[in-house]
């Protein structure tokens, strides 16, 4: 199986923590040159030092805030004019705050739409021409299992994640003739800051302890535990590799079996 990413360049969003950081580390281990993208410059520099360089890789970072799509567009277009080619794009950013859909404000939907779909689209448009010329492209979107079954108390997230999934499927069909694949990875409950926030909110609303909430959530997972970010990163890395050249337009749950449908 060919998992070698030597001489490939990967742009990984949200790559200073959680799934994004784990993905950047894994892609570097497979030989890729990694471009980190996040809004915290100090965290970007710290993460940069953790990336493998044993195969002569050259890593860098871009500092940008997804809350400002117009600035992201300027930054990525300027960068790509110098960079030339990005072979792998991992679209990943933190999910919208929890809450019921009935109580969500219109502004919540607009912000989430910009953070996820609009920013994904800006970055994708910036890298597509280079992928076409190279006849190699991997666009991987980190979404959520809510694409298959909406999750309780995540009204805005459920809505926006579904939009991203359909954007992705449409795109996958359009770019397939150029050797570009587009896939979605759907993480289940993963040990990240976002999961901790969800647990704390559930505890606050229910009066149950944090440990009780954790046990209840893990009880819904056949593997009976939360995922480590590296386990999600492994799925992303496979889809980014030459070995996954005939896989496109899919939603891949990495959730310990929690999602109750095929």
N, C-alpha and C positions, 0 to 999 in steps of 0.2 A: 504494500500500500504506500502510495507516494504522498507523504505529508510535508515534504520539503518546501520551505518558503524562502530559500536563498534567492537573493536578487529581487524579491518581491517587496513592495512598500505598502504598509498598512496604516490607515488613518483610523484611530480608535477614539470615539467620543466618550465623555464622562469617565476618563481613564485615570483619575487620581484616587479612586476608591471603589470598593465593591466589585461588581461584575466587570465593569470597564477596565479597572486596574488589573484584575486577574486575567482578562483577555489580552491586554497589552503584554503582560509578562509571558503568557503562553505563546503568543505569536512570535515574540522575540526569540524564545527558546527554539522555535522551529526554523529560525534563520531570517525572519523578516526584519526589514528596517521599519521602525515604528514611529509614527507621528502621534503624539499625545494631544488631545484637545480637551480643555476644561477651562474654568474661569479663575481658578486659584493658582497664581504663578508660583508661589512657594511650594504648593503640593505637586505641581507639575515638575518642578526641578527635582524634588525629592524622589518622585516616581521614576524619573529619567535615570537616576542612579541605580535603580533596581533592575533595569532591563539587561538581559544577556547580550554580550558583545563578542562572544567566543568565536563567532564566524565572520568577524569583521563588519558587523552591522553598524549602521550610522543612524542614531535616533535623534529626534528633535521634538519640539512641542509648539502648539499654538494656543494662545490665551484668548478665549472668547466666551461670551455669555449668551446662552440660547434665549434669554429674555429680550435680546436685542438682535433680531434676525437681520436687519439691514446692515449692522456692523459685522455680523458673522459673514454675510455675503461679501463685503469688502475685503475682509481678512482672508477668506479662503480663495477668492479670485486672485488676489495679489500673490498669495503663496503659490498657487498652482501655475501662475505665469513663470515662476522660477523653478518649481518642482518638476513640472512636466507630467509625471504619471503617478497615480496612486492605483495599485492593483486591487486593494482590499479596503472597503469602507465598512466600519462597524458603527451603525447608528444606535446611540445609547444615551439616555438621559433620565434623570430621576422622575418618577411618576408624580401625577397631581396629588394634592392632599386628599385624604379620605373624607367621606361624607356621603349622605344620601343624595340621589339625583334631584329629588324634589326641593331640596334646600340649596342646591347649587346656584350660584350667580352666573349670569351670562358672561361676565368677565372671566370667570373660572374656566369656562369652555374655550373662550378666545385665547387665553393665555396658554392653556394646554395644547390647543391646536397649533399655535405658533411654536411652542417648545418642541413638539414632537413632529407633526407632519410637515410644517413649513420648513423647519430647520433641516429635517431629513432631506427634503426636496432640494433645498439650496446646496447642500453638500453633494448630493447625488449629481445634480446638473454640473457641478464644478469638476467632477472626476470622470464623467461618462466618456467624453471624447478621448481621453487618454487610454481608458480601458478598451475602447473600440479599436484604437490603433495597435494596442498590444495583443488584441484578441484574447485577453484574459481579464476577467473582472469578477469580483465577489462582493456583493452588497448584502450585508447581514444586519437585520434589524432586531434589536432586543426589545421585545414587547411584553406580553403577559399571557398567562393561560386564560385570562378573561376573554380573549379572542374566541375561544371555544365555548366557555360557560362564564357568563358575567359573575363577578365576585361581589359579595354583600358589602355594602357601605363604601363602594368605590365607584360611585355613579359617573363622575366625570372621566375617570380613568377608563372604565369599561367602554365608554362612548368613543373616546379618542383613540384608544388602542385598536378598536375595530376599524376605524378610518385608516389608520396606518397599515393594517393588514391588507385591506382592499387596495390601497395605493400600491403596496408592494407586489401583490399578485398581478395587477395591471401592468406594472413596470416590468415584471419578470417576463411576460409574454412579448413585450416590445423589444427588449434588448437581447433575448435569447439567441437570435441569429448572429450576434457579434461575439459569442463565447462568454457572455456575461450571465452570471446566475444571481438571482435575488431570492433570499430566504429569510424567514422569521424564526428566531429562537424564543420560545415561550417559557421563561423561568417560573417555577413554582416558588414556594416559600424558601427564600434564600437568606443566609446570614449576612445581611447588610444593614446599614443604618435605617433604610426605609422599613424593613421588617420590624426593627426595634420600635420605630415610631408607631407602626400599626398595632403592635402588641401593647404599647403604653396607652394608646387611645382606647383600645378595647378594655383594658383594665380600668381606666378612668371612667368609662361609660357604664361598665357592668358592676364595678366594685370588687371584682375578682382579683386575686393577686397576679403578678406577672408570671409566676410559675404555673398557676392554674390555666392562664390563657395559653401559655406555650404548650402545655400538655394537651389542651383541647385541640389546638391547631395541629399538633403532631399526630394526634389520634385520627385526623382526617386523611393522613398520608400513609399509604400501604407500607412504604419503607420506614415509617415511624420516626422520621427525623427531618430536620431542615437541610437544605443543600448548602454546601460550601461554594463560594463564588467560583472556585477553580473548576468545579464540576460543570458549571454553565459555560465557562471559558473553553473547556475541552470540546463541547459541542460546536461552539463558534469556530474554533480552530480547525476542526474537521471540515466544516462547510467552506472555510476559506482556502482549503488545500486543493491541489490537483486531483486528489482522490474523490472529491465530491463534484466532479465536472458534469455529471448527468443528473444532478439534483437541483431543481429550481422551482420556485413558486410554492414552497411548502411552509407549513407551520409546524415546528418541531417542539413539542412540550418536553421540558426537562424538569420534571416535577415530582419524581418519586412515585408516580402512579396516581396522584391526587385527582386529576381531571377525570370526571366521570363519563367520558365519551371517547369514541375513537378519533 
